[in-house]
Amino acid sequence: MDNLTREDIEEAFYPSREIDNPAFFAGRKEEIKTAVRALNDIRSFIPIFGIRGIGKTSLAKQVKLISEGDETLQKMLYLDRYIETANLKFDYLTHYITCDKSIKNTNDLIKRIVFGDESSEELFDHTDKGNKIKKEVVESFSNITKINFKSLLDFTLKKGENVKYEIKESDDTIQNFRKLLGQIQKENFHKKGFIIFIDEFDLIEDKTGFGSLIKACTNDFFKFCIIGISDSFATLISDHESISRFSYPIKIDKMLDYELSEILKKAENRVSYYLNINEDARDYIVKLAGGFPYFVHLIGKESFYLAHGRGQRTIDVETVDSVFRRIAEGRLPILYETLYLEAIDYSEEKEVLLLLFAEEKNTVIPTKEIYKNAKELGITSPAAITKSLVMDEKSKPVLQKISNGRYSFIDPIFKVYVRIRGLKNSKTNTM
């Protein structure tokens, strides 16, 4: 690559977007292995969950590609050595939707699955005969007040061309939802199955009935995969008991150091090693990242930009430190800098207290020691300042109250950003 461009560097890193190319996907071997096992199971449900900013959607996109028959990642990870099955070739149909705050409950979720939105297709698109029943489905959904989930429990489909509809309730919405799913199966009986992916699932306020929906519709053809922010399967789905038997929960944790290093190695490969990172610089980036791939992509990309602009072929510690200093001094125009400035609101006391919270390694942060240290630094009312960081009319809240005297950052990536932002005079602090 004799003429490296900024576009080439841009394509080597993904700080603000999910990774949809398996060649650039790094780590997560055990998680992918679990997903492949779930895809091989004729009756399975796949929940993908974890804290914000650790690559849940990127993982889900890879699961989608694998289910559709893309074997790139499976071969890269040598999964055939670990999975005892002869059928590693998939050909699922897939349907991917992303929730937003307009989806208040499971009824709204079914509407989104069926009708899609500006960024996702309609369920009717998976069947040639979908338009013939679309009108009656639209009419039934326009009059919906509450879906009878009990009627869903009686819903059964037989695999093959001849699909029978056993209508045991008079709910038109349920009947038409059944009919649409049945028609999809009828026209695509030769496929391995059909998977509905539901991203940002945690945004749904009332998840009542979702477990019943999954239990009713999951069979040897239909599967569901949901993706959401949660610390456990139980908190992600309130009525999880009904579907736990056939679930393959995939919890995504912070990335390990070697996985974060792999991101940088793949980026070097992407630019044909026109630029490379020496070992010390790689370790430095991984240390700064604190387990979050976002920071590896961000600092790696900015280091590549800086080295390329200087005419360097090797990224060393000094190059990375220059990028780090730009972040610590607020000179890198990214979303988290705006959030940071809004949170501190030109208050030195707020800035110091926020850093004290960020330096605490535990996710749930007790305030006793925080307030003690704050008062030693001259902050007279740390509790009042904390309240403003939780709820303030002027800015977006950055902390959330867990219980009396215990708080956590709403966005754990922002916590690492605050920590980096506060390390203005030392690059040797432990992360």
DOGU-481008 format. One record per residue (C-alpha): x, y, z; residue number from 1. Coordinates in nm, 4 decimals. Each point is the difference from the previous one (the first is absolute). Layout:
N
       px       py       pz   n
        X        Y        Z NUM
...
This chain:
431
       px       py       pz   n
   0.0000   0.0000   0.0000   1
   0.2163   0.2841  -0.1321   2
  -0.2638   0.2729   0.0241   3
  -0.1707  -0.0387   0.3350   4
  -0.2956   0.2360   0.0392   5
  -0.2065   0.1208   0.2955   6
  -0.2850  -0.2072  -0.1412   7
   0.2157  -0.3129   0.0288   8
   0.0649   0.0786   0.3663   9
  -0.3677   0.0787   0.0574  10
  -0.0958  -0.3433  -0.1333  11
   0.2506  -0.1737   0.2295  12
  -0.1736   0.1101   0.3213  13
  -0.3591   0.0002   0.1267  14
  -0.0266   0.2278   0.3062  15
  -0.3560   0.1172  -0.0623  16
  -0.1614  -0.2806  -0.1989  17
  -0.0587  -0.3702   0.0311  18
   0.2292  -0.2420  -0.1803  19
  -0.1886  -0.1707  -0.2805  20
   0.3061  -0.1404  -0.1789  21
   0.1181  -0.3280   0.1597  22
   0.3559   0.0612  -0.1237  23
   0.0244   0.2963   0.2409  24
  -0.1727  -0.1690   0.2935  25
   0.2343  -0.0755   0.2901  26
  -0.0254  -0.2325   0.3002  27
  -0.3233  -0.1387   0.1491  28
   0.0773  -0.3594  -0.0983  29
  -0.1942  -0.1602   0.2863  30
  -0.3007   0.2234  -0.0651  31
  -0.0038  -0.0848  -0.3697  32
   0.0360  -0.3676   0.0876  33
  -0.3106   0.0191   0.2215  34
  -0.1924   0.1757  -0.2769  35
   0.0914  -0.2666  -0.2552  36
  -0.1151  -0.2728   0.2381  37
  -0.3297   0.1846   0.0383  38
  -0.0379   0.0209  -0.3770  39
   0.0506  -0.3750  -0.0228  40
  -0.2693  -0.0635   0.2614  41
  -0.3367  -0.0435  -0.1688  42
  -0.1741   0.1830   0.2852  43
   0.1966   0.2816   0.1576  44
  -0.0177   0.3586   0.1152  45
   0.3091   0.2243  -0.0011  46
   0.0213   0.2973   0.2401  47
   0.3155   0.2135  -0.0369  48
   0.0535   0.2407   0.2887  49
   0.2575   0.2004   0.1935  50
   0.0953   0.3561   0.0888  51
   0.0000   0.2847  -0.2500  52
   0.2782   0.0365  -0.2544  53
   0.1591  -0.3441  -0.0067  54
  -0.1113  -0.1185  -0.3433  55
  -0.3356  -0.1747   0.0450  56
  -0.1378   0.1225  -0.3325  57
   0.3245  -0.0886  -0.1803  58
  -0.0261  -0.3526   0.1396  59
  -0.3663  -0.0227  -0.1024  60
   0.0881   0.1111  -0.3537  61
   0.2562  -0.2815  -0.0173  62
  -0.2561  -0.2526   0.1254  63
  -0.2366   0.1239  -0.2712  64
   0.2665  -0.0470  -0.2691  65
   0.0859  -0.3481   0.1276  66
  -0.3665  -0.0997   0.0060  67
  -0.0385   0.1149  -0.3607  68
   0.2866  -0.2252  -0.1098  69
   0.3099   0.2198   0.0219  70
   0.2752  -0.2312   0.1292  71
   0.2796   0.2604   0.0187  72
  -0.0002   0.0398   0.3770  73
  -0.0606  -0.3675   0.0714  74
   0.3094  -0.0900  -0.1997  75
   0.2060   0.2802   0.1547  76
  -0.0836  -0.1300   0.3487  77
   0.0342  -0.3710  -0.0883  78
  -0.3393  -0.0726   0.1474  79
  -0.0283  -0.3329  -0.1779  80
   0.2535  -0.1308   0.2554  81
  -0.2264   0.0815   0.2908  82
  -0.3537  -0.0632  -0.1198  83
  -0.1108  -0.3601  -0.0275  84
  -0.2360   0.0221  -0.2931  85
   0.0170  -0.0837  -0.3654  86
  -0.2112   0.2956  -0.1069  87
   0.2118   0.3146   0.0202  88
  -0.1575   0.1479  -0.3126  89
  -0.2996   0.2184   0.0711  90
  -0.2518   0.1618  -0.2310  91
  -0.2425   0.1751   0.2321  92
  -0.2246   0.2831  -0.1098  93
   0.0470   0.2984   0.2311  94
  -0.2028   0.3023   0.1072  95
   0.1812   0.2749   0.1970  96
  -0.1742   0.2816   0.1843  97
   0.1250   0.2621   0.2444  98
  -0.2196   0.1228   0.2840  99
  -0.0361   0.3616   0.1035 100
  -0.1932   0.1842   0.2680 101
  -0.3159   0.0001  -0.2116 102
  -0.0309  -0.3723   0.0757 103
  -0.1634   0.0034   0.3415 104
  -0.1079  -0.3633   0.0362 105
  -0.0141  -0.3403  -0.1660 106
  -0.2991   0.1054  -0.2096 107
   0.2064   0.2824  -0.1518 108
   0.2868  -0.2431  -0.0516 109
  -0.2175  -0.2338  -0.2069 110
  -0.1073   0.2970  -0.2111 111
   0.3636   0.0899  -0.0653 112
   0.0843  -0.3599  -0.0907 113
  -0.2920  -0.0147  -0.2429 114
   0.0162   0.3472  -0.1563 115
   0.3661   0.0975   0.0486 116
   0.1087   0.3632  -0.0171 117
   0.2251   0.2249  -0.2085 118
   0.3043  -0.2141   0.0834 119
  -0.1477  -0.3501  -0.0056 120
  -0.2134  -0.2011  -0.2368 121
  -0.3535  -0.1248   0.0489 122
  -0.0758  -0.3579   0.0902 123
  -0.2106  -0.0120  -0.3179 124
   0.3206   0.0308  -0.2043 125
   0.0870  -0.3623   0.0794 126
  -0.3011  -0.1418  -0.1864 127
  -0.1304   0.0475  -0.3540 128
  -0.3550  -0.0177   0.1288 129
   0.0542   0.2502   0.2786 130
  -0.1780   0.2833  -0.1766 131
  -0.3169  -0.2051  -0.0307 132
  -0.0432  -0.0138   0.3756 133
   0.1629   0.3348   0.0763 134
  -0.3242   0.1965  -0.0167 135
  -0.1805  -0.2117   0.2601 136
   0.3070  -0.0020   0.2239 137
   0.0223   0.3803  -0.0207 138
  -0.3664   0.0290   0.0906 139
   0.0320  -0.2354   0.2974 140
   0.3046   0.1837   0.1335 141
  -0.1628   0.3403  -0.0408 142
  -0.2708  -0.1053   0.2462 143
   0.2309  -0.1770   0.2452 144
  -0.0184   0.0823   0.3699 145
   0.1557  -0.3087   0.1548 146
   0.1181  -0.3246  -0.1533 147
  -0.1300  -0.3195   0.1592 148
   0.3262  -0.1796   0.0720 149
  -0.1832  -0.3050   0.1294 150
  -0.1254  -0.0636  -0.3517 151
   0.3602  -0.0014  -0.1212 152
   0.0748  -0.2964   0.2236 153
  -0.2304  -0.2144  -0.2129 154
   0.1843   0.0895  -0.3207 155
   0.1712  -0.2953  -0.1706 156
   0.1561  -0.0343  -0.3435 157
   0.0922  -0.3161  -0.1849 158
   0.3139   0.0137  -0.2069 159
  -0.0505  -0.0568  -0.3716 160
  -0.2047   0.1385  -0.2833 161
  -0.3375  -0.0701   0.1534 162
  -0.0442   0.2313   0.2937 163
  -0.3157  -0.0183   0.2070 164
  -0.1350   0.2899   0.2001 165
  -0.1755  -0.0997   0.3206 166
  -0.1907   0.3084   0.1106 167
  -0.1062  -0.0477   0.3614 168
  -0.0823   0.3628   0.0824 169
  -0.1909   0.2675  -0.1889 170
   0.2722   0.2631   0.0253 171
   0.0471   0.1199  -0.3595 172
   0.3446   0.1387   0.0717 173
   0.1279  -0.3328   0.1284 174
  -0.1630  -0.1871  -0.2855 175
   0.1658   0.2216  -0.2585 176
   0.3365  -0.0085   0.1761 177
  -0.0243  -0.3796  -0.0035 178
  -0.1031  -0.0014  -0.3598 179
   0.2939   0.2169  -0.1037 180
   0.2531  -0.2154   0.1869 181
  -0.1580  -0.3119  -0.1429 182
   0.0164   0.1339  -0.3544 183
   0.3686   0.0833   0.0431 184
   0.0687  -0.3552   0.1130 185
  -0.2097  -0.1482  -0.2782 186
   0.1870   0.1870  -0.2742 187
   0.3432  -0.0566   0.1552 188
  -0.0301  -0.3565   0.1298 189
   0.3301  -0.0890  -0.1696 190
   0.1909   0.2442   0.2233 191
   0.1656  -0.0903   0.3305 192
  -0.2386   0.2398   0.1700 193
  -0.0876   0.3617   0.0668 194
   0.1596   0.2230   0.2656 195
  -0.1418   0.3270   0.1268 196
   0.2676   0.2250   0.1536 197
  -0.1194   0.2672   0.2442 198
   0.2664   0.2581   0.0874 199
  -0.0169   0.2607   0.2810 200
  -0.2521  -0.2250   0.1748 201
   0.0639   0.1690   0.3349 202
  -0.1708   0.3187  -0.1239 203
  -0.3412  -0.1699   0.0241 204
  -0.1599   0.1198   0.3234 205
  -0.2627  -0.2722   0.0456 206
   0.1180  -0.3448  -0.1106 207
  -0.3094  -0.1812   0.1311 208
  -0.0905  -0.2899  -0.2241 209
   0.3304  -0.0135  -0.1862 210
   0.0977  -0.3342   0.1534 211
  -0.3355  -0.1449  -0.1067 212
   0.0493   0.1363  -0.3500 213
   0.3437  -0.1618  -0.0283 214
  -0.1196  -0.3298   0.1446 215
  -0.2951  -0.0106  -0.2385 216
   0.1871   0.0882  -0.3170 217
   0.3315  -0.1801   0.0516 218
  -0.0023  -0.3409  -0.1673 219
   0.2106  -0.1984  -0.2444 220
  -0.0272   0.2863  -0.2525 221
  -0.0327   0.3293   0.1890 222
   0.2608   0.1414   0.2397 223
   0.0478   0.3316   0.1771 224
   0.3206   0.1801   0.0912 225
  -0.0234   0.3060   0.2239 226
   0.2740   0.2500   0.0784 227
  -0.0088   0.2344   0.2983 228
   0.1752   0.1735   0.2862 229
  -0.0237  -0.2056   0.3177 230
   0.2177  -0.1617   0.2631 231
  -0.1922  -0.3278  -0.0099 232
  -0.2466  -0.2038  -0.2031 233
  -0.2554   0.0317   0.2804 234
   0.0015   0.3800   0.0001 235
  -0.0112   0.0174  -0.3793 236
  -0.3198  -0.2063  -0.0226 237
  -0.2435   0.0187   0.2901 238
  -0.1869  -0.3218  -0.0862 239
   0.3123  -0.1938  -0.0926 240
  -0.1043  -0.3146   0.1881 241
  -0.2264  -0.1115  -0.2827 242
   0.2822   0.0033  -0.2550 243
   0.3115  -0.0723   0.2058 244
  -0.0033  -0.3727  -0.0875 245
   0.0770   0.0578  -0.3664 246
   0.2068   0.3189   0.0338 247
   0.3680   0.0469  -0.0843 248
   0.0831   0.3178   0.1975 249
   0.3077   0.1845  -0.1253 250
   0.1382   0.2552   0.2449 251
   0.2508   0.2412  -0.1504 252
   0.2637   0.1245   0.2423 253
   0.2838   0.2463  -0.0434 254
   0.2555  -0.1241  -0.2510 255
   0.3200  -0.1665   0.1147 256
   0.3342   0.1602  -0.0815 257
   0.0873  -0.2487  -0.2729 258
  -0.3375   0.0590  -0.1656 259
   0.0544   0.3762   0.0029 260
   0.3479  -0.0534  -0.1481 261
  -0.1597  -0.2045  -0.2761 262
  -0.2019   0.3051  -0.1059 263
   0.3239   0.1888  -0.0617 264
   0.1586  -0.2905  -0.1858 265
  -0.2996  -0.0205  -0.2317 266
   0.0244   0.3746  -0.0620 267
   0.3662  -0.0385  -0.0976 268
  -0.1006  -0.2724  -0.2412 269
  -0.2772   0.2215  -0.1397 270
   0.2558   0.2633  -0.1054 271
   0.2314  -0.2732  -0.1329 272
   0.2507   0.0717   0.2803 273
   0.0849   0.3366  -0.1543 274
  -0.0317   0.1100   0.3623 275
   0.0831  -0.2195   0.2958 276
  -0.0178   0.0292   0.3787 277
   0.2938  -0.1013   0.2145 278
  -0.0596  -0.2206   0.3018 279
   0.0328   0.2733   0.2634 280
  -0.2446   0.2247  -0.1838 281
  -0.2460  -0.2856  -0.0387 282
   0.0165  -0.0747   0.3722 283
  -0.0507   0.3686   0.0773 284
  -0.3156   0.0207  -0.2147 285
  -0.1400  -0.3157   0.1590 286
   0.0699   0.1397   0.3483 287
  -0.1745   0.3283  -0.0782 288
  -0.3036  -0.1822  -0.1446 289
  -0.1007  -0.1561   0.3325 290
  -0.1566  -0.3046  -0.1674 291
  -0.2136   0.1982  -0.2469 292
   0.0538  -0.0542  -0.3749 293
  -0.1310   0.3532  -0.0640 294
   0.3182   0.1571   0.1369 295
   0.2288  -0.2370  -0.1898 296
  -0.1752   0.0985  -0.3234 297
   0.0026   0.3704   0.0916 298
   0.3599   0.0272   0.1235 299
   0.1250  -0.2384  -0.2679 300
  -0.1623   0.2004  -0.2789 301
   0.1275   0.3328   0.1316 302
   0.3505  -0.1473   0.0415 303
  -0.0068  -0.1213  -0.3593 304
  -0.1129   0.3447  -0.1167 305
   0.2740   0.1728   0.1973 306
   0.2787  -0.2344  -0.1143 307
  -0.1100   0.0230  -0.3617 308
  -0.0071   0.3808   0.0182 309
   0.3519   0.0016   0.1445 310
   0.1290  -0.2353  -0.2670 311
   0.0647  -0.2756   0.2576 312
  -0.0411  -0.3668  -0.0834 313
   0.0108  -0.1177   0.3633 314
  -0.2326   0.1021   0.2818 315
   0.1992   0.0231   0.3221 316
  -0.0853   0.0980   0.3593 317
   0.0668   0.3677  -0.0732 318
  -0.2549  -0.0064  -0.2837 319
  -0.2643  -0.1619   0.2202 320
   0.0810   0.2384   0.2840 321
  -0.0566   0.2964  -0.2292 322
  -0.3480  -0.1323  -0.0782 323
  -0.0608  -0.0688   0.3675 324
   0.0973   0.3588   0.0856 325
  -0.2485   0.1319  -0.2549 326
  -0.2756  -0.2016   0.1701 327
   0.1120   0.1024   0.3505 328
  -0.0008   0.3653  -0.1028 329
  -0.3388  -0.0250  -0.1696 330
   0.1374   0.0719  -0.3476 331
  -0.1533  -0.3020  -0.1718 332
  -0.3505   0.0881  -0.1271 333
  -0.1993  -0.3084   0.0986 334
  -0.3380  -0.0580   0.1618 335
   0.1435  -0.0732   0.3444 336
   0.1797   0.3348   0.0165 337
  -0.3312   0.1799  -0.0465 338
  -0.1574  -0.2146   0.2719 339
   0.2956   0.0699   0.2283 340
  -0.0192   0.3771  -0.0413 341
  -0.3756  -0.0034   0.0608 342
   0.0439  -0.2124   0.3129 343
   0.2648   0.2180   0.1666 344
  -0.1660   0.3258  -0.1160 345
   0.3180   0.2083   0.0501 346
   0.0154  -0.1102   0.3651 347
   0.3396  -0.1111   0.1299 348
  -0.1677  -0.1714   0.2949 349
  -0.2258  -0.2016  -0.2317 350
   0.2998  -0.0947  -0.2121 351
   0.1995  -0.1213   0.3003 352
  -0.2915  -0.1943   0.1492 353
  -0.0820  -0.1619  -0.3339 354
   0.3617  -0.1135  -0.0291 355
  -0.0116  -0.1476   0.3513 356
  -0.3011  -0.2071  -0.1047 357
   0.1733  -0.1060  -0.3231 358
   0.3155  -0.1133   0.1795 359
  -0.2001  -0.2527   0.2034 360
   0.0534  -0.3401  -0.1629 361
  -0.3278  -0.1578   0.1134 362
  -0.3095   0.0387  -0.2174 363
  -0.2181   0.0892   0.2995 364
   0.1733   0.2854   0.1820 365
  -0.0496   0.0637   0.3751 366
   0.0185   0.3668   0.0888 367
   0.1512  -0.0177   0.3487 368
   0.3659   0.0097  -0.1113 369
  -0.0828   0.2171  -0.3022 370
  -0.1511   0.2701   0.2215 371
   0.2826  -0.0266   0.2535 372
   0.2611   0.0544  -0.2731 373
  -0.2069   0.2782  -0.1539 374
  -0.0161   0.1931   0.3277 375
   0.3761  -0.0402   0.0427 376
   0.0332   0.1677  -0.3399 377
  -0.2141   0.2918   0.1121 378
  -0.3416  -0.1032  -0.1332 379
  -0.2448   0.0957   0.2735 380
  -0.3249  -0.1549  -0.1329 381
   0.0862  -0.3123  -0.2054 382
  -0.3475  -0.1516   0.0548 383
  -0.1691   0.3033  -0.1587 384
   0.2363  -0.0106  -0.2951 385
  -0.0644  -0.3725  -0.0430 386
  -0.3723   0.0731  -0.0151 387
   0.0617   0.2460  -0.2845 388
   0.1922  -0.2696  -0.1900 389
  -0.2966  -0.2322   0.0389 390
  -0.2688   0.2515  -0.0871 391
   0.0641   0.3436  -0.1409 392
  -0.2252   0.2172  -0.2130 393
   0.2999   0.1378  -0.1876 394
   0.1649  -0.3267  -0.1041 395
  -0.0502  -0.3682  -0.0669 396
   0.0439  -0.2153   0.3154 397
   0.3230  -0.2001   0.0083 398
  -0.0457  -0.1844   0.3321 399
  -0.2882  -0.2134   0.1225 400
  -0.0935  -0.0789   0.3582 401
   0.0059  -0.3717   0.0782 402
  -0.0909   0.0300   0.3685 403
   0.0749   0.2325   0.2904 404
   0.3653   0.0958  -0.0191 405
   0.0677  -0.2074  -0.3148 406
   0.0196   0.1246  -0.3591 407
   0.1183  -0.1142  -0.3409 408
   0.0738   0.1630  -0.3340 409
  -0.2879  -0.0229  -0.2463 410
   0.2489  -0.0538  -0.2824 411
   0.3119  -0.1972   0.1058 412
   0.1882   0.1275  -0.3055 413
  -0.0481   0.3527   0.1298 414
   0.1511  -0.1118   0.3311 415
   0.3212  -0.1011  -0.1796 416
  -0.0092   0.3246  -0.1987 417
  -0.0219   0.2041   0.3214 418
   0.2947  -0.1968   0.1383 419
   0.2081   0.0682  -0.3117 420
  -0.1158   0.3617  -0.0002 421
   0.1287   0.0395   0.3547 422
   0.3454  -0.1437  -0.0652 423
   0.1434   0.3271  -0.1261 424
   0.3384  -0.0298   0.1638 425
   0.0657  -0.3729   0.0233 426
  -0.0160  -0.2813  -0.2504 427
   0.1097  -0.2583   0.2581 428
  -0.3169  -0.0136   0.2087 429
  -0.1518  -0.3466   0.0050 430
  -0.3237  -0.0318  -0.1919 431
